[in-house]
């Protein structure tokens, strides 16, 4: 389980261009961090994370979308 603050820190590390979104490319550039994200969201891959939780279908994950994914997986404390 992770806290919202820890999740925000992880998101900020993944968001290399600091545009407020984490793209599939950013997820692949940080395989260790991506592994944490997929574990926290109970998804099998960055692609699955995008398919399931990219609600605006822009090809990236915002912090709110990531938080929702972790909430649904019951891993946010």
C-alpha positions as CSV (number, residue, x, y, z in Angstrom):
1,X,0.0,0.0,0.0
2,X,1.1,3.5,-0.7
3,X,0.0,6.9,0.5
4,X,-1.2,9.6,-1.7
5,X,2.0,11.6,-1.1
6,X,4.1,8.6,-2.0
7,X,2.0,8.1,-5.2
8,X,2.5,11.8,-6.1
9,X,6.2,11.5,-5.6
10,X,6.3,8.5,-7.9
11,X,4.2,10.2,-10.5
12,X,6.4,13.2,-10.4
13,X,9.5,11.0,-11.0
14,X,7.8,9.3,-14.0
15,X,6.6,12.6,-15.5
16,X,10.0,13.5,-17.0
17,X,8.7,16.4,-19.1
18,X,6.6,17.7,-16.2
19,X,3.5,18.2,-18.3
20,X,1.2,16.7,-15.6
21,X,0.8,13.4,-17.6
22,X,2.8,10.2,-17.8
23,X,3.0,8.9,-21.3
24,X,3.6,5.3,-22.4
25,X,7.1,6.4,-23.3
26,X,7.8,7.8,-19.9
27,X,6.6,4.5,-18.3
28,X,9.0,2.5,-20.5
29,X,11.9,4.8,-19.7
30,X,11.6,4.0,-16.0
31,X,11.0,0.2,-15.9
32,X,11.5,0.0,-12.1
33,X,9.0,2.8,-11.4
34,X,6.6,1.3,-13.9
35,X,6.8,-2.1,-12.1
36,X,5.7,-0.3,-8.9
37,X,2.8,1.4,-10.7
38,X,1.6,-1.8,-12.3
39,X,1.8,-3.6,-8.9
40,X,-0.1,-0.8,-7.1
41,X,-2.8,-0.8,-9.8
42,X,-3.0,-4.6,-10.2
43,X,-2.3,-4.3,-13.9
44,X,0.1,-6.4,-15.9
45,X,1.8,-3.8,-18.0
46,X,1.9,0.0,-18.8
47,X,-0.3,-0.7,-21.8
48,X,-3.0,-2.3,-19.7
49,X,-2.8,0.6,-17.3
50,X,-3.5,3.0,-20.2
51,X,-6.3,0.9,-21.7
52,X,-8.1,0.6,-18.3
53,X,-7.5,4.0,-16.8
54,X,-6.8,6.6,-19.5
55,X,-10.3,8.1,-19.1
56,X,-9.8,10.9,-21.6
57,X,-8.0,8.6,-24.0
58,X,-5.1,11.0,-24.7
59,X,-2.5,8.2,-24.5
60,X,-1.2,9.2,-21.1
61,X,-2.1,9.0,-17.4
62,X,-2.7,12.0,-15.2
63,X,-2.2,11.9,-11.5
64,X,-6.0,11.8,-10.9
65,X,-6.3,8.8,-13.3
66,X,-3.4,7.1,-11.6
67,X,-4.9,7.8,-8.1
68,X,-8.3,6.3,-9.3
69,X,-6.5,3.2,-10.6
70,X,-4.7,2.7,-7.2
71,X,-8.0,3.4,-5.3
72,X,-9.8,0.8,-7.4
73,X,-7.0,-1.7,-6.6
74,X,-7.5,-0.8,-2.9
75,X,-3.8,0.1,-2.6
76,X,-4.1,3.7,-1.5
77,X,-4.0,4.3,2.3
